[in-house]
Amino acid sequence: MTNHSRRRRPQLRILALGAVSALALSACSGGVTGGGDEGTEEGPIVLGMLAPFSGSEAAFGPYMENGAQMAIDEINEAGGVLGRDLELVTEDDACDATSATAAANKLITSGIVASVGGYCSGATLPTLPIFVDAGVPMVIPAANSNQLVEADQEGVFLINGTGDQQAQAALAWAEKQGVTRLALVDDNTDYSADLADAVAEQADGTGIEIVLQESVTAGESDYSANVNSILSADPDMVYWTGYYQEGGLIASQLAAAGYDGELLVADGTVDAKFSEIAGEAAQGVEGTFTQTPDMLEGADEWITKYEEAYGEGPGPYSTQAYDAVRVVAEGIEQAGSTDSEALIEAIQNINGLELFSGPLEFTEEGTLAEGGFAIVEVGPEGEFVLKDDLQG
């Protein structure tokens, strides 16, 4: 039975994290199937990742790939899993459902043991039956729409907080700021609309009135009609639940139209590119997000290793991708096998593995017991920095 008690939010200690990894991944006897090739005891254990390497969200693909590869390199240097190396195979899903479906099938033919990808919920959702039918468990690092949970597929685990958990954080912050009139604006994607609906549902019974809930058409450049709707609704705060491309334009156009209320954005917009698009209008914008390495005490060593390996700092979802690999590796080690059923059961039962978000504990639905969302804000250099961890 999963323990649903409140978990502590620890300070991340990289040396301790490395020690946990080394202990968990010590070599064991062979004789297991890997890489999806039934009966094979040799060769690498192959993990697959779908991420956006093209399209409007292409900035996040390299962050995720690098984070996952960093974990794999560390694990292999420590002796691998069950005495075998891990290997990562990536495919571009372009945050598009059709592309993601084709890419998922390519990963299956590559002989993957588990999937450690998934950024856009709308692209991840149609891949669930593909991976599940092939007996490939999924540890999803970024996508977090409630629809992924409601699909109720065995072997699907989310290590990012859910839409419901992000909605709770948004409303907690709005209440803390004294907001009474809240406007919700989404980009009509599964993730964005789902999050807006969750906020609207949870706001019922609070002191916050939803004065506007509407969708924009993604990919456009002129959102004056939506801006006018927002101004007419006269909110204290606008919560933009979509991605950074449209979010940056809306922020800029709201400021130009004279909007002087607060603008809160969801995790799909929390990236420095938002500031590039929004310009001066980005200053003062806040967001709901799980903490990135630069926001975590004790993460300096991890950041330095990432920078040395990839020549740049880690971006959003690099840590979640890193941890997704570690969760799968821990599951294989605990199962003593890459057998699908044994691996899924082992992952479900992991308890206390130290992740960036805290000690791992899955609910029966395969979600984190706590979402770990905090409030971030745009800093002087255009990057998002921690403002309030919502723990007090």
Buried (B, 14 or more C-beta within 10 A) or exposed (E): EEEEEEBEBBEBBBEEBBEBBBEBBBEBEEEBBBBBBEEBEEEBBBBBBBBBBEBBBBBBBBBBBBBBBBBBBBBBEBBBBBBBBBBBBBBBBBBBBEBBBBBBBBBBEBBBBBBBBBBBBBBBBBBBEBBBEBBBBBBBBBBBBBBBBEEEBEBBBBBBBBBBBBBBBBBBBBBEBEBBBBBBBBBBBBBBBBBBBBBBEBBEEBEBEBBBBBBBEBEEEEBEEBBEBBBEBEBBBBBBBBBBBBBBBBBBBBBEEEBEBBBBBBBBBBBBBBBEBBBEBBBEBBBBBBBBBBBBEBBEBBBEBBEEEBEEBBBBBBBBBBBBBBBBBBBBBBBBBBBBEBBBBBBBEBEEBBBBBBBBBBBEBBBBBBBBBBBBBBBEEBBBEBBBBBEE
